[in-house]
């Protein structure tokens, strides 16, 4: 942990390079994941079936970068609330997304890379997974050496308080649509849920809901029934659907019962199609990165400055731009407008002519390339350079939790030895006593 470093470093960045500690305690993680007897064996199952779900270390973030992320989320949601923005976003969305709905959508995921100009928003996801897993992970860390003692436990709300925040978010969604009516049940929905990589989190959510007196189950949408003006699952009427589907507009055949119930206002669905159209369609990044458009919409200078500095320039891929985009491809990242989790996303310098033809034939945006953060981690006794991004889980403009995802390759993949979810430790980056203490003990001690 004593590599040669700049004389006046950004402390968080320097620690990401120089602190190679393994801070994850498998026993603490087991205790966090299996707090309820119904979850016994979950930690062992994860270790065997998903060995790269959790990194053994953490990512350091300066308090200034954290605050910039928080400010950007608030500024973005202020823009999204504008009638001009919504009119533009909804005009290109299918009819199901144009239906006015009261709920906001749980677990917005704002994904950032850390560039020289500060955090850069890469994309927004409407059904960002991993929040409960990361809440457990953050409380399963231990000090790896004396120099780290001051920092543990991580400075954040207690695990119980964090979970209460998540549950209250779902309760707020219910009240927005149903007012004071009693909330009785929720179904966590995804295609073949038992086969999903984050399926263990569904079980954690089921236990969380039941802990609060809400009957909860996990279901493939094909198992839902629409009859008598009510959505049913295994003979029980469904109040709320926690939607983890990536068929964001409920257009596929197995999802038609859920679609019918949603369109009839017979069930609270969160997140819902309208949220995806307003937040997660990649074409929205074009407006969010266009200062002239934002100015024309009346966005105040302070918010425009935040977005100008923090949203990489994004443009629609069209045939008339093809030659210019191909020439600039090494500085661009290409994403499908409705994509998720890095599916069919391409770094320009890796493009072949064949893939380029597919991009031109599809609906893609080109985003200015911002490399991810770098974290040096100890993997099987060797030091490895890994990439990371930071996800801000948010609701109603409020950041609830920060978590990192470490990986190798073009996009996050949960297949990298040493990679996976990692907790974020926020430290002072401006000469504060804590940051200076940690910096000197870990990075300057010969």
C-alpha positions in Angstrom: 0.0 0.0 0.0 3.0 2.3 -0.4 3.2 2.9 -4.1 4.8 6.2 -5.3 2.1 8.9 -5.5 1.8 12.5 -6.4 2.8 15.0 -3.7 -0.6 16.7 -3.6 -3.1 14.1 -4.6 -6.9 13.9 -4.6 -7.1 11.7 -1.5 -10.0 9.5 -2.6 -8.4 8.9 -6.1 -5.1 8.2 -4.5 -6.6 5.7 -2.1 -8.3 3.9 -4.9 -4.8 3.3 -6.4 -2.8 2.7 -3.2 -5.1 1.1 -0.6 -5.3 -2.6 -1.6 -7.0 -3.8 1.6 -9.6 -6.5 1.7 -12.3 -5.2 3.9 -15.2 -7.6 3.3 -15.9 -10.0 6.2 -17.6 -13.1 4.9 -19.0 -13.8 8.4 -20.4 -10.3 8.8 -21.9 -10.6 5.3 -23.5 -13.9 6.3 -25.0 -12.2 9.4 -26.3 -9.3 7.4 -27.9 -11.4 4.7 -29.4 -14.0 7.0 -30.8 -11.9 9.8 -34.1 -13.6 9.4 -34.3 -17.4 9.9 -36.1 -17.7 6.6 -32.9 -16.6 4.8 -30.6 -19.2 6.3 -28.1 -20.4 3.7 -28.4 -17.4 1.4 -24.8 -16.3 1.9 -23.4 -19.7 1.1 -25.6 -20.0 -2.0 -24.4 -16.7 -3.3 -20.8 -17.6 -2.7 -21.2 -20.8 -4.7 -23.5 -19.6 -7.5 -22.4 -15.9 -7.9 -18.8 -15.8 -6.8 -18.2 -12.4 -8.4 -21.3 -10.6 -7.0 -19.4 -8.9 -4.2 -16.0 -7.4 -4.3 -13.7 -7.9 -1.3 -12.8 -4.2 -1.1 -14.4 -0.8 -1.3 -14.3 2.3 -3.4 -13.3 5.7 -2.1 -15.2 8.8 -3.0 -14.5 12.4 -1.9 -17.3 14.3 -0.2 -17.2 16.9 -2.9 -17.9 14.3 -5.6 -20.7 12.8 -3.5 -22.3 16.2 -3.2 -22.0 16.9 -6.9 -23.9 13.6 -7.6 -26.6 14.6 -5.1 -26.9 18.0 -6.7 -27.0 16.6 -10.2 -29.8 14.1 -9.3 -31.9 17.0 -8.0 -31.2 19.2 -11.0 -32.1 16.4 -13.4 -35.4 15.7 -11.7 -36.2 19.4 -11.8 -35.7 19.3 -15.6 -37.7 16.1 -16.0 -40.6 17.8 -14.2 -40.8 20.5 -16.8 -43.8 20.4 -19.2 -41.5 20.9 -22.3 -39.3 18.0 -21.3 -42.2 15.7 -20.6 -43.9 16.6 -23.9 -40.8 15.8 -25.9 -40.0 12.5 -24.0 -43.6 11.2 -24.1 -44.2 12.2 -27.8 -41.9 9.3 -28.8 -43.1 6.8 -26.2 -45.8 4.2 -26.7 -49.3 4.9 -25.5 -49.0 2.9 -22.3 -46.3 5.4 -21.2 -48.4 8.4 -21.9 -51.0 7.5 -19.3 -50.8 9.8 -16.3 -49.9 7.9 -13.2 -49.4 9.2 -9.6 -46.5 6.9 -8.4 -43.0 8.2 -9.2 -41.1 4.9 -9.6 -38.9 3.2 -7.1 -35.2 2.8 -7.3 -34.1 5.2 -10.0 -30.5 4.4 -10.7 -28.2 7.2 -11.7 -24.9 5.7 -13.0 -21.8 7.8 -13.0 -18.2 7.6 -14.2 -15.6 9.8 -12.5 -13.9 12.0 -15.0 -11.4 14.8 -14.7 -14.3 17.3 -14.6 -16.1 15.4 -11.8 -18.8 12.8 -11.9 -20.3 12.2 -15.4 -23.8 10.8 -15.8 -23.6 7.7 -18.1 -27.3 6.7 -17.9 -30.4 6.5 -15.8 -32.2 3.2 -15.1 -35.7 2.9 -13.8 -35.5 -0.5 -12.1 -32.0 -0.4 -10.8 -31.2 -3.7 -8.9 -28.9 -4.3 -6.0 -30.0 -1.8 -3.4 -30.8 -4.3 -0.6 -27.7 -6.4 -1.5 -25.6 -3.2 -1.2 -27.2 -2.2 2.1 -26.1 -5.6 3.5 -22.6 -5.3 1.9 -21.9 -1.9 3.3 -22.4 -3.3 6.8 -20.3 -6.3 6.3 -17.0 -4.5 6.2 -14.2 -4.5 8.8 -11.1 -2.6 9.4 -8.2 -4.4 7.6 -5.5 -2.6 9.6 -5.0 -0.1 12.4 -5.0 2.9 10.1 -8.6 2.1 9.1 -10.0 1.7 12.6 -11.5 5.2 12.6 -13.5 4.6 9.5 -15.5 1.6 10.6 -18.4 1.0 10.7 -18.9 3.0 7.4 -20.4 6.4 8.0 -24.0 5.9 7.0 -27.3 5.1 8.4 -27.9 1.8 10.2 -28.9 -1.2 8.1 -32.4 -1.1 9.7 -32.8 2.6 9.0 -31.7 2.1 5.4 -34.2 -0.7 4.9 -36.9 1.5 6.4 -36.1 4.1 3.9 -36.6 1.6 1.1 -39.9 0.3 2.6 -41.2 3.8 3.1 -40.6 4.5 -0.6 -42.9 1.6 -1.6 -45.5 2.8 1.0 -45.3 6.3 -0.5 -46.0 4.9 -4.0 -49.1 3.1 -2.6 -50.4 6.3 -1.0 -49.8 8.4 -4.1 -52.2 6.1 -6.1 -54.5 4.7 -3.4 -54.5 7.3 -0.6 -55.5 5.9 2.7 -56.7 2.6 1.5 -55.2 -0.4 3.3 -52.1 -1.9 1.5 -52.1 -5.7 1.8 -50.0 -7.4 -0.8 -47.1 -7.0 -3.2 -45.8 -9.3 -6.0 -42.2 -9.0 -7.1 -42.3 -9.7 -10.8 -39.6 -10.7 -13.3 -39.3 -13.2 -16.2 -38.3 -16.6 -14.8 -37.4 -14.9 -11.5 -35.5 -17.9 -10.1 -33.1 -17.7 -13.1 -32.3 -14.0 -12.7 -28.8 -13.1 -11.6 -30.1 -10.9 -8.8 -32.8 -13.4 -7.8 -31.5 -13.6 -4.2 -32.5 -9.9 -3.8 -36.1 -10.8 -4.6 -36.1 -13.0 -1.6 -34.6 -10.2 0.5 -37.4 -7.9 -0.6 -40.0 -10.5 0.1 -38.8 -10.8 3.6 -38.7 -7.0 4.0 -42.3 -6.6 2.9 -43.5 -9.5 5.2 -41.6 -8.0 8.1 -43.8 -4.9 7.7 -47.0 -7.0 7.5 -47.4 -6.9 3.7 -48.1 -10.3 2.1 -45.3 -10.8 -0.5 -44.6 -13.3 -3.3 -42.2 -13.6 -6.2 -43.7 -14.4 -9.6 -43.2 -14.8 -13.3 -45.7 -12.4 -15.0 -47.1 -15.4 -16.9 -48.4 -16.7 -13.6 -50.6 -13.5 -13.1 -54.3 -13.6 -14.0 -56.5 -10.6 -15.1 -60.1 -11.4 -14.3 -63.0 -9.7 -12.8 -61.3 -6.3 -12.9 -58.5 -7.5 -10.6 -55.0 -8.9 -10.9 -54.5 -12.3 -9.2 -51.6 -14.4 -8.2 -52.2 -17.9 -6.9 -55.8 -17.0 -5.9 -54.8 -13.9 -4.1 -55.7 -10.4 -5.3 -52.6 -8.3 -6.0 -52.4 -4.7 -4.6 -48.9 -3.7 -5.8 -46.4 -5.0 -8.3 -42.7 -4.3 -7.8 -41.7 -4.4 -11.4 -38.2 -5.8 -12.3 -39.0 -6.5 -15.9 -36.9 -5.2 -18.7 -39.9 -5.2 -21.0 -40.4 -1.6 -20.0 -43.6 -1.1 -21.9 -45.2 -4.4 -21.1 -45.5 -5.3 -24.8 -44.6 -9.0 -24.7 -47.2 -11.7 -24.6 -46.5 -13.1 -21.1 -47.0 -9.6 -19.7 -50.5 -8.9 -20.9 -52.3 -9.7 -17.7 -50.1 -7.1 -15.9 -50.5 -4.7 -18.8 -54.3 -5.0 -18.6 -54.3 -4.4 -14.8 -52.0 -1.4 -15.1 -54.1 0.2 -17.9 -57.3 -0.4 -15.8 -55.7 1.3 -12.7 -56.4 -2.0 -10.9 -52.9 -2.3 -9.5 -50.0 -0.1 -8.4 -47.1 -0.8 -10.6 -43.7 0.6 -9.7 -41.5 1.4 -11.6 -44.0 1.9 -14.5 -43.8 2.6 -18.3 -44.1 6.3 -17.9 -41.1 6.5 -15.6 -39.0 4.6 -18.2 -40.0 7.0 -20.9 -39.2 10.1 -18.8 -36.0 8.9 -17.2 -34.4 5.9 -18.8 -34.9 6.3 -22.6 -31.3 7.2 -23.7 -32.6 9.9 -26.1 -33.4 12.0 -23.0 -29.7 12.4 -22.5 -29.6 14.4 -25.7 -31.7 17.2 -24.1 -30.0 16.9 -20.7 -26.6 17.5 -22.4 -27.9 20.3 -24.7 -27.5 23.7 -23.0 -29.3 25.6 -25.7 -32.4 23.4 -25.2 -32.3 23.7 -21.5 -32.0 27.5 -21.7 -35.0 27.6 -24.0 -37.0 25.6 -21.5 -36.1 28.1 -18.8 -33.8 25.9 -16.8 -31.9 28.2 -14.3 -28.2 28.9 -14.9 -27.1 26.9 -11.8 -28.8 23.7 -13.0 -27.6 24.2 -16.5 -24.0 24.6 -15.2 -24.3 21.3 -13.3 -25.7 19.4 -16.3 -23.3 21.0 -18.8 -20.4 19.8 -16.6 -21.8 16.4 -15.7 -23.8 15.0 -18.6 -21.6 13.9 -21.6 -22.7 15.3 -24.9 -25.2 12.8 -26.5 -26.6 12.7 -30.0 -28.9 10.5 -32.0 -27.3 8.1 -34.5 -28.8 8.8 -37.9 -27.8 7.9 -41.5 -26.9 11.5 -42.3 -24.4 11.6 -39.4 -22.9 8.2 -40.2 -19.7 9.3 -41.8 -18.9 11.9 -39.1 -19.8 9.5 -36.2 -17.6 6.7 -37.7 -14.7 9.1 -38.0 -15.2 10.2 -34.4 -16.0 6.7 -33.0 -12.9 6.4 -30.8 -14.3 9.2 -28.7 -17.8 7.8 -28.5 -19.8 5.2 -26.8 -22.9 3.8 -28.6 -26.0 2.7 -26.7 -29.5 1.5 -27.8 -32.1 4.0 -26.8 -34.0 1.4 -24.8 -31.1 -0.6 -23.6 -30.2 -1.6 -20.1 -27.2 -3.2 -18.2 -24.8 -2.6 -21.0 -26.8 -4.8 -23.5 -25.8 -4.1 -27.1 -23.6 -1.2 -25.9 -20.4 -0.6 -27.7 -17.2 1.4 -27.2 -16.5 3.1 -30.5 -12.8 2.0 -30.8 -14.0 -1.6 -30.6 -16.5 -1.3 -33.5 -16.4 -3.5 -36.5 -18.0 -2.6 -39.8 -20.6 -5.3 -39.2 -21.6 -4.0 -35.8 -21.6 -0.5 -37.2 -24.2 -1.6 -39.8 -26.4 -3.0 -37.0 -26.1 0.3 -35.1 -27.2 2.3 -38.1 -30.1 0.0 -38.7 -31.2 0.3 -35.0 -32.1 3.0 -32.6 -28.9 4.2 -31.0 -27.4 7.2 -29.4 -23.7 8.2 -29.4 -22.4 9.6 -26.1 -19.1 11.3 -25.6 -16.8 8.7 -24.1 -15.9 9.1 -20.4 -13.6 6.4 -19.1 -14.7 4.8 -15.8 -12.9 5.2 -12.6 -9.9 3.0 -11.8 -9.4 0.9 -8.7 -6.4 -1.3 -7.9 -7.5 -4.4 -6.0 -5.8 -7.4 -4.7 -7.0 -10.5 -6.5 -5.5 -14.0 -5.7 -2.4 -12.3 -4.2 -1.8 -10.1 -7.2 -2.7 -6.4 -7.8 -5.2 -5.9 -10.7 -6.4 -2.7 -12.3 -10.2 -2.8 -12.3 -12.7 -0.3 -13.6 -15.7 1.0 -11.5 -18.8 3.1 -11.8 -20.9 4.6 -9.0 -24.6 4.1 -8.8 -26.8 6.5 -6.9 -30.1 4.9 -5.9 -32.7 7.7 -5.7 -36.3 8.4 -5.2 -38.1 11.6 -5.7 -34.9 13.5 -6.2 -33.3 12.2 -3.0 -30.2 9.9 -3.1 -30.8 7.0 -0.8 -27.6 5.0 -1.2 -24.3 5.0 -3.2 -22.7 1.8 -4.4 -19.9 1.0 -6.8 -19.7 -1.8 -9.4 -16.1 -3.0 -10.2 -15.3 -4.9 -13.4 -13.1 -5.5 -16.4 -14.2 -5.2 -20.0 -16.5 -2.7 -21.7 -19.3 -2.8 -19.2 -20.3 -4.1 -15.8 -20.6 -7.8 -15.9 -20.3 -9.5 -12.5 -17.9 -12.0 -14.1 -14.6 -10.3 -13.1 -12.5 -12.0 -10.3 -12.2 -9.3 -7.6 -15.1 -7.4 -9.1 -18.8 -7.0 -8.3 -20.7 -4.7 -6.0 -18.5 -2.6 -3.7 -19.4 -0.2 -0.9 -18.5 3.4 -1.2 -16.6 5.1 1.5 -17.0 8.9 1.4 -14.1 10.8 2.8 -13.1 14.4 3.0 -11.0 15.4 0.0 -10.0 18.9 1.0 -7.4 18.4 3.7 -9.8 17.3 6.4 -8.3 15.6 9.4 -9.9 12.2 8.6 -8.7 12.2 5.0 -5.3 13.4 5.9 -5.0 10.8 8.6 -6.0 8.0 6.3 -3.8 9.3 3.5 -0.7 9.5 5.6 -1.2 6.2 7.3 -2.0 4.2 4.2 -0.1 5.9 1.4 2.9 7.7 2.8 4.1 5.1 5.4 7.2 3.4 3.9 
